[in-house]
Every structure is written in structure tokens, then in C-alpha cells.
Amino acid sequence: WDHLGESITREQLSGLAHLNKDYLNRLFKRYTGYAIIQYIQLCRIDRAKRLLSEGQKSITEVSIECGFNSPAYFTKIFLRLTGVSPKQYMAETAGKRNRTRHSPALRKRAGHAASCFFFLNCIFRKIP
């Protein structure tokens, strides 16, 4: 997911897929249980968890690299999806570097999401 750090909109994705944005979102949600933007947020947070557990970058750097417009918004989404703040997560994973797993929310729908993941991955490669 080379483009997770960039701004990604439903309009961009629907244009690349040549589908109506609402139809694309419904189709994606039917297979994954998530709206496209929710799924992208989950993927961004999983990437952030990996980066935070490495301990090489600040929370601000991680938030920007993962495509969030502000560290405050990143913290809000991170807290909502993981139950801990990025700072707490860094402290908890300090001795467990490189052992971060995907969130249960992503694993829950992994089977159904595989084709959608492939679809979005193909679309992201088309984004200039």
C-alpha cells in the first residue's frame, strides 16, 4: 500500500474503478463489513502500530507518514480503534519490537476482504 500516506478519497477510487462512488462503497462494505474510508483508516492504523513499535519515529512523523492531516486527529482515530493512545502504545511495545500483529478488526474479515484488498491495491497502483 504505497499510497496510504497520501490523501485517498472515494471519488478518486470510484474514478479509477469506473464505478459510482456510492455503489463502490456498498460493494466494498458488503464484502468486508467496512466502508472504504473505514478500511483505509484501519490499514493506516495498522501501519502506524508497526512504525510506533519500531520506536524510530515520533508520533507526529508517524501520523504524517500514515496519511493523517494532524497528529491530534491521528491520536483520536488511533485511540478509538486500539483503545490506547499512540504514546501508550509506544510505551507498551517498547520491549516487544517487531512483533506487532494486525488488529482483530482486520483479522475478523480477512477472508472476505482479500479480494477487496487486491482490488484497492490495484487501484492504488494506478494513482499517479
C-alpha positions in Angstrom: 0.0 0.0 0.0 2.4 2.6 -1.3 -0.3 5.3 -1.2 -1.6 5.0 2.3 0.3 8.1 3.3 -1.4 10.2 0.7 -4.9 11.6 0.6 -7.3 9.0 -0.7 -10.9 9.8 -1.5 -13.9 7.7 -2.6 -14.1 10.0 -5.6 -10.5 9.0 -6.6 -11.2 5.3 -6.1 -14.5 5.4 -8.0 -12.9 7.2 -10.9 -10.1 4.6 -11.1 -12.6 1.7 -10.9 -15.1 3.4 -13.3 -17.9 2.9 -10.7 -20.2 5.2 -8.9 -18.7 6.1 -5.6 -21.8 5.0 -3.6 -22.0 1.7 -5.5 -18.3 1.1 -5.0 -18.7 1.8 -1.2 -21.7 -0.5 -0.9 -20.0 -3.3 -2.8 -16.9 -3.0 -0.7 -18.9 -2.9 2.6 -20.8 -6.0 1.5 -17.6 -8.0 1.3 -15.7 -6.5 4.2 -18.2 -5.0 6.6 -16.4 -1.7 6.4 -16.9 1.4 4.3 -13.8 2.1 2.1 -12.6 5.0 4.2 -13.0 3.0 7.5 -11.0 0.2 6.0 -8.3 2.6 4.9 -8.2 4.0 8.4 -7.7 0.5 9.8 -4.9 -0.1 7.4 -3.3 3.2 8.3 -3.5 2.5 12.0 -2.0 -1.0 11.5 0.9 0.7 9.6 1.2 3.2 12.4 1.3 0.5 15.0 4.2 -1.1 13.2 6.0 2.2 12.9 5.4 3.1 16.5 6.6 -0.3 17.8 9.8 0.2 15.9 10.5 3.3 18.0 12.4 5.2 15.3 9.9 8.0 14.6 7.9 10.5 16.6 4.1 10.3 16.8 3.9 13.4 14.5 6.2 11.7 11.9 4.1 8.5 12.1 0.8 10.4 11.7 2.1 12.2 8.6 3.6 9.1 7.1 0.3 7.2 7.6 -1.7 9.9 5.9 -3.4 11.8 8.7 -3.7 15.5 8.4 -2.9 16.3 12.0 -1.4 14.4 15.0 -4.5 15.3 17.0 -6.8 13.6 14.5 -4.4 10.6 14.3 -4.4 10.3 18.1 -8.2 10.4 18.1 -8.6 7.6 15.5 -5.7 5.6 17.0 -7.4 5.7 20.4 -10.8 4.8 19.0 -9.5 1.8 17.1 -6.9 0.4 19.5 -8.2 1.6 22.9 -4.9 3.2 23.8 -3.1 6.4 22.8 -0.1 6.3 20.4 2.1 7.3 23.3 0.8 4.5 25.5 1.2 2.1 22.6 4.8 3.1 22.1 5.4 2.5 25.9 3.7 -0.8 25.9 5.5 -2.2 22.8 9.0 -0.8 23.8 10.3 -4.3 24.8 8.3 -6.1 22.0 9.8 -4.5 18.9 8.8 -6.0 15.5 6.1 -8.3 17.0 3.1 -6.2 16.1 0.2 -8.1 14.8 -2.7 -6.9 12.7 -5.7 -5.6 14.7 -8.5 -8.0 15.5 -10.8 -5.8 13.4 -8.7 -6.5 10.3 -8.3 -10.2 11.0 -12.0 -10.6 11.6 -12.9 -10.1 7.9 -9.6 -11.1 6.3 -11.1 -13.9 4.2 -13.8 -11.7 2.7 -11.5 -8.7 2.4 -8.8 -10.4 0.4 -10.4 -9.7 -2.9 -11.3 -6.2 -1.9 -7.7 -5.7 -0.7 -6.4 -6.9 -4.0 -8.9 -4.5 -5.8 -7.9 -1.5 -3.7 -4.2 -2.4 -4.1 -4.6 -2.4 -7.9 -6.4 0.9 -7.8 -3.7 2.5 -5.5 -1.1 1.5 -8.0 -2.9 3.5 -10.7 -2.9 6.6 -8.5 -0.3 9.0 -10.0 
